[in-house]
Each structure stands twice: as C-alpha cells, then as structure tokens.
Amino acid sequence: MSEPSKTLKATLMKSTIGAKPQLRATVESLGFRKMNQTRELPDNPAVRGMLKAVAFLVAVDGEPYVRPERSRYKIWRKRSDKKHKRGN
C-alpha cells in the first residue's frame, strides 16, 4: 500500500502590503489569498524553500512563529541649513 503523503499546515499571519513584489508572488504561489488563511501544502523541498523565504509572514504548524519587531532605533539626519543660510 502507498503511504499517505505528508503535508504542512501553514497560515498567513502578516499582510503582504508593502512587501517586495517577489515576496508577494511567493505568497500567492503558495496559494494564500487572505490573512489568517490556512493551507495544507505538500512537504517537499520546493515548498519548504518558499516557506523559508516568507517565514516572517507565514506560520507553519509545529514551528514557533515570531512576529518581527519594529526597529528600536531611528536614524537621525542632519537638518538642512539652506533656510538658515538664506536668513529666513
């Protein structure tokens, strides 16, 4: 008898708004259309590679999902001196 094919259960946890087009295409190719949608995907190296590329957007059952944090620092830039040089 044939063994049942192994599948992975993945859930889209974070929106692709603002993501690069390549990452958005990867999420679409995995079959996700909405946030919090769960899909059963075949367990093969191609799918695992795609899930690894979008790991910060997708949660896989059996693996802990860690939501990415916002950066804790701000890059301070020097203000323009043009206005002050003009005397305004």
N, C-alpha and C positions, 0 to 999 in steps of 0.2 A: 504494500500500500504506500501511497505517497504521503509525505509529511505535510502538515499544514504550513503554508508559507508564513514566515514571520513578518509582522508588521510593527510599525512605530506609530504611536499616537502623538500628534503634535498639535499645539494650539497657538494661534497668532495672538500674542499678548499686547503688542505695541503697534501703533499705526505706521504705515509707510509714508505718510505725508512728510515731506522734507527729506526723504531718503534719496540716495542716488538712483538714477534710472536702472542701473544694473542690479541693485539690491531689490528694487521694486519688481523687476522682471523675474528674479529668482523666487520671490514670494508668490507671484502669480503662477509661475510654473509648478510650484508645489501644490497649487490648487486652492489657495486661500483667497477669499473674496471679502470677508468681513472680519472685524476684530472679534476675538473670543471664539472664533470658529475652530472646531477640532476636526482634524483629518486623520485617517488611518493611511499611512504611506508604507510602501514596501521597504523592507530592511535590506538595502543594498548600498554599496559604496557611493554610487552617484547621489542618492537621496541623502545619505549621511553627510556628504561634502556640501550639498546645498544647505542643509540644516546648520552645519558649522559656520557657513558664510553669513547666515542671518540669525545666529544664536542670540543676539541681543534683542531680537524681535519675536522669536518663537520659543515656546517652552515645549520640551519633549518629556513625556511621562517617564519617570524613573531617574531623571536628571534634575537637579535643583535649578530653578530659574531665578537669576539675579537681575533685577531691573537696573539698567545703567543709571548711575547718578549724574547729576549735573556737575559741571566743573565748579570747583570751590574757589577758584581764583578768577580775577578779572585782569586782563591785560590793559594796564593804564597807558594811554597815549598822551603825548605832549599836546597841549592846546596850540592852536595856530596863533602866531604872533602877528599876522598880517594886519588884523584890525587895530592892534595896539600901535603898530609902527605907523599907521596912517594918521593916528591922532584922534580917532573917533572914540 
